[in-house]
Amino acid sequence: MENGSEIILNDDLKRIVSFSPAVTETLFDLGLGDNIIADSAFCARPEGAKNKRKLASYSTTRIDVLEELKPDIILTIGGYQEILYNKLNDKFKTYMFELPSSMFGILDMINRIGIVVNRKKEARDLVSSLSKNIKINDGKIKTYFEMDLGGPVTFGSMSYITDALYFLGFETIYMKYDAEWLYPDFEFVKTMDPDVIIYEHKMYRDFNEKDMEKIINDRDWHNISAVRNGNVFITPGKLDFFAHHGPSFFREVIPWADNVYKSIKRL
């Protein structure tokens, strides 16, 4: 197991609890959606995941309900869910996948999920299909990326977000920092004068151009090149976008970012 311990599983896992949105989406793609008996409040892809029993947030769950459900396995993700894993590991068969640090790491995680749930061929077929969406663009555009995770957060060299953006033609101003995520310095952003700003709002929140204008006004970012040239982009929809590292990262995020890159290059 990836955290150093070991569990023994049946070949046929009929009662799966998944507390990672990325893992949940992958399980559906592997044909195991009906086997999921519960997931987390943030599992929203695909549509079927929304109808599952919600038992967890990022780091908390109902132990008493899990004892009643008697899952064959509980699946979690590293990083922000490691606290949850530590609460569950002594009581249940629990597997924690490593949080990907690169775009290709997301594909590797899909293969590893396939191994754990005995869907190896299906996982490799899924990886093969998703790989066709990978884009590699020449020329790097200086970019500032921010995400609202209950407060402003940006990402350094150890994040799959930074890695994917780089392949897509966006060199983020924090990519030289050896960290997964950081709290941004708004004055530093002004000094770096990025040509593009990509902003991901909080999950489930209504967010529009006026909300973005308020952020720019509050931070006095009017003279940043990205703002002056109209190259401020808000990620679409109400769900996690770059924050979601499941299969839809290749179906939705990469094509969207590629279109942003192409629209800038045409100017």
C-alpha positions as CSV (number, residue, x, y, z in Angstrom):
1,M,0.0,0.0,0.0
2,E,1.2,3.5,-0.7
3,N,1.4,4.7,2.9
4,G,3.6,1.7,3.9
5,S,1.0,-0.6,5.3
6,E,-0.8,-3.6,3.7
7,I,-4.4,-4.8,3.3
8,I,-5.8,-7.9,1.8
9,L,-8.9,-7.5,-0.4
10,N,-11.4,-9.7,-2.1
11,D,-11.3,-9.7,-5.9
12,D,-14.9,-8.6,-6.1
13,L,-15.5,-5.4,-4.0
14,K,-19.3,-5.0,-3.8
15,R,-19.4,-2.4,-1.0
16,I,-17.1,0.5,-1.7
17,V,-16.9,3.8,0.1
18,S,-14.9,6.6,-1.7
19,F,-14.1,9.8,0.0
20,S,-12.1,11.2,-2.9
21,P,-14.0,12.9,-5.8
22,A,-11.3,11.9,-8.2
23,V,-11.4,8.3,-7.1
24,T,-15.2,8.3,-7.2
25,E,-15.3,9.5,-10.8
26,T,-12.7,6.9,-11.8
27,L,-14.7,4.1,-10.2
28,F,-17.8,5.1,-12.2
29,D,-15.6,5.1,-15.4
30,L,-14.4,1.6,-14.5
31,G,-18.0,0.3,-14.3
32,L,-18.1,0.2,-10.4
33,G,-20.6,3.0,-9.8
34,D,-23.3,0.6,-8.5
35,N,-20.8,-0.8,-6.0
36,I,-20.3,2.6,-4.3
37,I,-22.5,2.7,-1.2
38,A,-21.3,6.1,0.1
39,D,-19.0,9.0,-0.9
40,S,-18.1,12.5,0.3
41,A,-20.0,15.8,0.1
42,F,-17.7,16.9,-2.7
43,C,-18.2,13.9,-5.0
44,A,-20.2,15.4,-7.8
45,R,-18.9,13.7,-10.9
46,P,-20.5,12.0,-12.7
47,E,-24.2,12.8,-12.0
48,G,-24.6,9.4,-10.4
49,A,-22.2,10.3,-7.6
50,K,-24.5,13.1,-6.4
51,N,-27.1,10.4,-5.5
52,K,-24.8,8.4,-3.2
53,R,-25.1,8.7,0.5
54,K,-22.8,11.5,1.7
55,L,-20.7,10.6,4.7
56,A,-17.6,12.8,4.7
57,S,-16.1,16.3,4.2
58,Y,-12.4,16.7,3.7
59,S,-11.3,15.3,7.1
60,T,-14.4,14.1,9.0
61,T,-16.9,11.3,8.7
62,R,-19.5,9.3,10.6
63,I,-17.7,6.3,12.1
64,D,-21.0,4.9,13.5
65,V,-22.6,4.9,10.0
66,L,-19.6,3.3,8.4
67,E,-19.8,0.5,11.0
68,E,-23.4,-0.1,10.0
69,L,-22.6,-0.1,6.3
70,K,-19.7,-2.6,6.6
71,P,-17.8,-1.5,3.5
72,D,-15.4,-3.9,1.8
73,I,-13.0,-1.0,1.4
74,I,-12.8,2.7,2.0
75,L,-10.7,4.7,-0.6
76,T,-9.2,8.1,0.2
77,I,-6.5,10.4,-1.2
78,G,-3.3,11.8,0.4
79,G,-2.7,15.4,1.3
80,Y,-5.8,17.0,2.7
81,Q,-7.4,13.6,3.5
82,E,-4.5,12.0,5.3
83,I,-6.2,13.1,8.6
84,L,-9.3,11.2,7.6
85,Y,-7.3,8.1,6.6
86,N,-5.6,8.0,10.1
87,K,-9.0,8.0,11.7
88,L,-10.3,5.1,9.7
89,N,-7.3,2.8,9.2
90,D,-7.6,1.0,12.5
91,K,-11.3,0.2,12.1
92,F,-11.7,-0.5,8.4
93,K,-9.9,-1.7,5.3
94,T,-8.7,1.6,4.0
95,Y,-6.5,2.5,1.0
96,M,-5.0,5.9,0.6
97,F,-3.8,6.9,-2.9
98,E,-1.0,9.4,-3.3
99,L,-2.1,12.9,-4.4
100,P,-0.7,13.3,-8.0
101,S,2.1,15.9,-8.4
102,S,2.0,15.9,-12.2
103,M,-0.5,15.7,-15.1
104,F,0.8,12.2,-16.0
105,G,0.5,11.3,-12.3
106,I,-3.3,11.6,-12.6
107,L,-3.2,8.9,-15.3
108,D,-0.9,6.8,-13.1
109,M,-3.4,7.1,-10.3
110,I,-6.1,5.7,-12.5
111,N,-4.0,2.7,-13.2
112,R,-3.4,2.2,-9.5
113,I,-7.1,2.5,-8.8
114,G,-7.7,-0.2,-11.4
115,I,-5.2,-2.5,-9.6
116,V,-6.8,-2.0,-6.2
117,V,-10.3,-2.6,-7.3
118,N,-9.4,-5.4,-9.8
119,R,-10.2,-3.5,-12.9
120,K,-6.7,-3.4,-14.5
121,K,-7.7,-3.7,-18.1
122,E,-10.5,-1.2,-17.8
123,A,-8.2,1.3,-16.2
124,R,-5.6,0.9,-18.9
125,D,-8.2,1.4,-21.6
126,L,-9.4,4.5,-19.8
127,V,-5.9,5.9,-19.6
128,S,-5.4,5.2,-23.3
129,S,-8.6,7.1,-24.1
130,L,-7.9,10.1,-21.8
131,S,-4.3,10.4,-23.1
132,K,-5.6,11.4,-26.5
133,N,-6.7,14.7,-24.9
134,I,-3.2,15.7,-23.8
135,K,-2.0,18.9,-25.4
136,I,1.5,20.2,-25.5
137,N,1.8,23.9,-26.6
138,D,5.1,25.7,-27.4
139,G,5.8,29.1,-26.0
140,K,5.1,29.8,-22.4
141,I,2.8,32.6,-21.3
142,K,3.5,34.2,-17.9
143,T,0.5,33.2,-15.8
144,Y,-1.0,33.7,-12.4
145,F,-3.3,30.9,-11.2
146,E,-5.5,31.3,-8.1
147,M,-8.1,29.0,-6.5
148,D,-10.5,29.8,-3.7
149,L,-10.3,27.0,-1.1
150,G,-12.0,29.1,1.6
151,G,-9.3,31.7,0.9
152,P,-6.9,32.5,-1.9
153,V,-4.4,29.7,-2.8
154,T,-1.9,29.3,-5.6
155,F,0.4,26.4,-6.6
156,G,4.1,25.7,-6.8
157,S,6.3,23.2,-8.6
158,M,4.9,20.1,-6.8
159,S,1.4,20.5,-8.1
160,Y,-0.3,18.7,-11.0
161,I,-2.0,22.0,-11.7
162,T,1.3,23.8,-12.3
163,D,2.6,20.8,-14.3
164,A,-0.5,20.6,-16.6
165,L,-0.5,24.4,-17.2
166,Y,3.1,24.3,-18.2
167,F,2.5,21.6,-20.9
168,L,-0.5,23.7,-22.1
169,G,1.7,26.7,-22.6
170,F,1.3,28.6,-19.3
171,E,4.3,29.3,-17.0
172,T,2.9,30.2,-13.6
173,I,4.7,32.8,-11.6
174,Y,5.0,30.5,-8.6
175,M,6.2,27.4,-10.5
176,K,9.8,27.9,-9.1
177,Y,8.6,27.5,-5.5
178,D,9.1,23.9,-4.2
179,A,5.7,23.5,-2.7
180,E,2.4,22.0,-3.7
181,W,0.4,25.1,-2.7
182,L,1.1,28.5,-1.3
183,Y,-0.7,31.6,0.0
184,P,-0.2,34.2,-2.8
185,D,1.4,37.6,-2.2
186,F,-0.8,40.1,-4.1
187,E,2.0,42.6,-4.3
188,F,4.3,40.0,-5.7
189,V,1.7,39.2,-8.4
190,K,1.7,42.9,-9.3
191,T,5.5,42.9,-9.5
192,M,5.5,39.9,-11.8
193,D,2.9,41.4,-14.1
194,P,1.5,38.2,-15.5
195,D,0.0,38.2,-19.0
196,V,-2.8,35.8,-18.0
197,I,-4.8,35.3,-14.8
198,I,-6.8,32.1,-14.3
199,Y,-9.2,32.1,-11.4
200,E,-11.1,29.2,-10.0
201,H,-13.9,30.1,-7.6
202,K,-15.1,28.1,-4.6
203,M,-17.1,25.0,-5.4
204,Y,-20.9,25.4,-5.7
205,R,-20.6,29.2,-5.6
206,D,-22.1,31.5,-8.1
207,F,-19.3,33.7,-9.5
208,N,-19.3,36.1,-12.4
209,E,-17.4,38.9,-14.0
210,K,-18.5,41.4,-11.4
211,D,-17.1,39.3,-8.6
212,M,-13.8,39.1,-10.5
213,E,-13.8,42.9,-11.0
214,K,-14.3,43.3,-7.2
215,I,-11.2,41.1,-6.5
216,I,-9.2,43.2,-9.0
217,N,-10.3,46.4,-7.5
218,D,-9.7,45.3,-3.9
219,R,-6.1,44.3,-4.8
220,D,-5.4,47.3,-7.1
221,W,-4.5,45.1,-10.0
222,H,-5.8,47.4,-12.7
223,N,-2.3,47.9,-14.3
224,I,-1.4,44.2,-14.5
225,S,-1.0,43.2,-18.2
226,A,-3.5,40.4,-17.9
227,V,-6.2,42.9,-16.7
228,R,-5.3,45.7,-19.1
229,N,-5.5,43.2,-22.1
230,G,-8.6,41.4,-21.0
231,N,-6.8,38.1,-20.3
232,V,-8.5,37.2,-17.0
233,F,-10.2,33.9,-17.3
234,I,-12.7,32.4,-14.8
235,T,-13.0,28.6,-14.8
236,P,-16.5,27.4,-16.0
237,G,-19.3,25.9,-13.9
238,K,-19.9,25.6,-10.2
239,L,-17.9,22.4,-9.6
240,D,-14.2,22.0,-8.8
241,F,-12.3,22.4,-12.1
242,F,-8.5,22.4,-11.9
243,A,-9.0,21.2,-8.3
244,H,-10.6,18.0,-9.5
245,H,-7.9,15.5,-10.6
246,G,-10.2,12.7,-11.9
247,P,-10.8,11.6,-15.5
248,S,-12.7,14.8,-16.3
249,F,-9.4,16.7,-15.9
250,F,-8.6,15.4,-19.4
251,R,-12.1,15.7,-20.8
252,E,-12.9,19.2,-19.5
253,V,-9.9,21.1,-18.0
254,I,-7.3,20.4,-20.7
255,P,-9.6,21.3,-23.7
256,W,-10.7,24.5,-21.9
257,A,-7.2,25.6,-21.0
258,D,-6.0,24.8,-24.6
259,N,-8.8,27.0,-26.0
260,V,-7.7,29.8,-23.7
261,Y,-4.1,29.4,-24.9
262,K,-5.2,29.4,-28.6
263,S,-7.4,32.5,-28.0
264,I,-4.5,34.4,-26.6
265,K,-2.1,33.4,-29.4
266,R,-4.6,34.5,-32.0
267,L,-4.6,38.1,-30.6
